[in-house]
């Protein structure tokens, strides 16, 4: 038990500082290429912070813990909005680009609905995985096109950054170091948290929805909160939306191709609907304001806590 607690806290430490380096490197890299931080948040950072979900889901499926595998993704997506967006909004009200309402948020909701439809027969196989990965390729291409259209105008500071290649190399090292720390931190935290949870006789599905989902969402939590603290408010929101899209299209897509994923019917009664509804909640909130306010943050956190309580009942 003491070793598990040690793994847990070392994992937290690595996750936080990994996110710190990842945000720093990706933000400067975005500026050096003239791409808005929102686009970087929805691609590079979202991909990097989704790696723990991918590793956990694939390893869990290969070891036969399929309830943990699918539960991890569903629980992580709920945590990304309820816990992470809520916590980030408490740090600072998050500015939201109107384009999110027209483009990226609908894509996130459509991806979630598609996953639910594919899972209705209680099975996710290679065909479903191929469709999801095709959707991911289209999403990345779309983001890159938007990034080119929304490039930052050249400025003196920007030109200096572009002309100094050592800064780009440093930023890439920051990103790589951050990703390595995130992956190692997530592995240690999950190992410790799962051992503690199993000691109390908790099922694989509940472990996946709660402890493991929380652990694999910590990179997104750390990256988004650090972004909010640094004033990179677009990066914070873009990371959450992008990570949810990557979790469905990338994590489930690859995992179901590597190993078929049976889907627990219990997920259809509560967890899948909540995953979609909590994302849909963003629409009425953001139609009235360009910000995710602290009041919204409290509401999202309360929704996440309710989700956990009901899941355990």
N, C-alpha and C positions, 0 to 999 in steps of 0.2 A: 504493500500500500504506500509506503514512504517513497519507493522508487517511482511509482505511478504519479504521485504528487510532484516529485522532482521533474519528471518528464513534462507534466502539465505546465508548470511555471516556466521552465526553460523554453517550451514551445511558445508560450505567450510572449516572452522576451524577444525571441527570434522573429515572430510574426510582426511585432510592432516595428522593430528596426528594419526589417526587410521591407515593410511598407513605406517607411521613411525614405529609404534609398530609391525605391521604385517610383514613388511620386516625384522626388527630386529629379531623377534621371529622365523620366518620361516627359515632365513638364518642360525642361530645357530642350529636350530633343524635339518636342513639338514646335517650339519657337524657332529652333535652328532650321527646320524644314518649312517654316511658314504655315504649319497646320494648327488649327485651333485645338486647345486642350480638350475640348469636348470630344473631338474625333479620336484623339489619342486615348482618352479615358474609356471610350467605347470599344477600342480595338486592342491596343498593346496591354494596357493595364487590366482590362476585363479578361483578356486571355490569360495573363500571368496569374491573376488572383483566382482564376477558375481551375488552375492546375491541381490544387489539393483535392477539389471535388472529383476531377478526372481520375487521379491516382487512387483515391479511396473507393470510388465506384467500380473501377476496373478490378482492383485487388479483391474487393468484397465479392464481386460477381464470380471471379475465378475460384474463390475459396468457398463458394456456395452460400454466402450470406446475401442473397438477392434482395431480401426485404430491406436490409441496411443500405444496399446500393441505390435503389430507387428512392427510398425514404430520405436518403442524404440529399439528393438533388431537389426534391420537393420541399424539404425542410429548409434547405439553404436559400431557395428562391423566396420563401416567405420571410426568412430572417433578413435577407438582403434589403427588403423594403421596410418591414416592420421594425427590425432592430437597427439596421445600419443607417437607412435613410432617416429614421427617427432620431438616432443618436447624433448623427451629423447635423441635423437641423437644430438640435439643442445647443451644439457648439456655436453655430452661426446660421441665420436664415439663408437657405440655399437658393441662389438665383437659377431660374430654369429658362433655357432658351425655348422660345415658342415652337421652334422646329421639332422639339421633342414630342409635342402634342400631335403634330401632323405626321411625323415619320417614325421615330424610334420607339415611342411608347406603343403605337399600334402593332409594330413588328413584335415587340415583347409579348403582347397579349395574344397575337395570332400564333406565335410559337408555343405558348402555354396551352392554348386551346387545341393545337395540333397534337401536342403530346398527350393530352387527355383523350382525344379521339383515338389515337393509335393504341392507347392503353385500355380501351373499353373491352377488348377481347382478352384482357389480362395477360398480354404477351407482347414484348417488344423484341423484334428480331432484326436480321440483317437488312431486310427491305426497308423497314421503318428507319433504321439507322442511316441508310443511304439517302433517303429523302431528307432527313434532318441535316445531314452533312451538306447536301446540295443547297439547302436553305442557308446554311452558314456561309458557304462560298458566295452566294448572291448577296448576303448581308455585308460581308467584308468588302466586296466590290462596290457596293452602294456607298458604304462609309468612305471609301477612298475617293469616289467621285465627289461626294459632298465635301470632303476635305480639300480637294483641289479648287472647288468652286468658292469655298469660304476661306481661302488662304489669307493670312495676315499680310497687310501691306508692308513692303520693305521699309525699315526704319534704320537709323544709324546704328542703334544697339544691335538690332537683328543682323545687320550686315557684318558687324564685328564678330558675332557669334558664329555666323556661317563661315567666315574666313579663317577661323581658328579651329583647325581640325582636332586639336587636342581636347577641346571641350566636348566634341562629339564622342571621341573615344572614351573620355571620362564618363559621359552620360550613359553610354552603352554598358560600361563596366558597372555603373550604379544599378542599371536595370538588371543585368545578369546577377550581380550580387544580391539584389533584393529578391529576385525570383528564387535563387538557391536558398536564401534564408527563410523565405515563405514556405517553400516545399518542406524543408527540414523541420521548421517550427510546427507546421501542420501535422507532420508525421509523429513528432514527439507528443504533441498535445493530444492527438487522437488516440495514440497508444495508451497514454496515461488515463485519459477520460473514459475510454471504452472499458479498460480494466476495472476502474472504479465502479462504472455503471453496472457491469456484469456481476460484480460482487454483490449487488443488491437485487439481482434476478430480473433485470429489465429486458424486454424482448428486443430482437434485432430491429424490428420496424420502429419501435419507440426510440431506440438508441440512434438510429439513422435520422429520424425526424428531429431529435432534440440535441443530444450531446455531440454526435458526429457532425450534424448540420451546423451547429454552433461553432464547432472547431474549424470546419472547412470554410465557414463564412468569416472567420476572424481576419484573414488577409484583406477581404473587402472592407470589413469594419475598420481595420487599422488604416488602410489606404484612403478610405473616404473621410474618416475623422481627421487624419493628418492633412488631407487636402483642404478640408474646411478650416482647420487651424492656420494653414498657410495662405488662405484666401483664394485657393484654386476651387471656387465653388462650382464651376461648370464641370470640372474633372470629377468632383465628388458625386454629382448626380449621374453623369455619363458612365462612371464606373459601375454604379448599381444597375442601371438599365442594361448596359452592355454585358455585365456579368450574368444577369438572368437569361439573356439571349444565348450567351455562350454555354451556360449550364444545360439548357435544353438541347440546342442544336449541336453543340460540340461534345459535351460530356456524355449525354445519353446517346447521341449519334455514334460515337466511337465505341462506347461500352457495349451497345446492343449488337454491333458488328462483331466485336471480339468474342462476346458470349451472350446468348439469348437471355433476356431479363423477364422473368415472370413478374407480374404486377399484383400485389396484394389487393383484393377487392375492397378492403377497408378504406383504401385511399380515395375511392370514388365517392364515398359518402360524406367526407368532410375535407380532407387535406387538398385534393385537387381543386375543388371549388374555391377554397380559401386562397390558394395560390393565385388564381385568376382574379378573384374579387379584390384582393388587397392591392393588386396592380391597377385595376379599374378605378379604385378610389382616388388615384392621382388625377383623373380627369376633372371631376367637379372641383377639386381643390385648386388646380392650376388654371382653370378657366376664369376664376375670379382674381387670381393674383399670379405674378411672375415669380413668386417665391414659395418654397416649402418652409413655412414659418415654424417657430418653436411650438405653437399650438398644434400644428400638424404633426410635429415630431412626437409630442406627448400622445396624440391619438394613434400614431403608428406603433409606438412602444406598447401601449395598452392592448392594441390588436394582437401584437406578437405574443404577449404574455397570455392573453385569452386563448390563442391558438395552442400554446403549449399545455395549458391547463386542461382544455377540452380533449386534446390528443391523449392525455394520460388517463382520462376518465373511462 
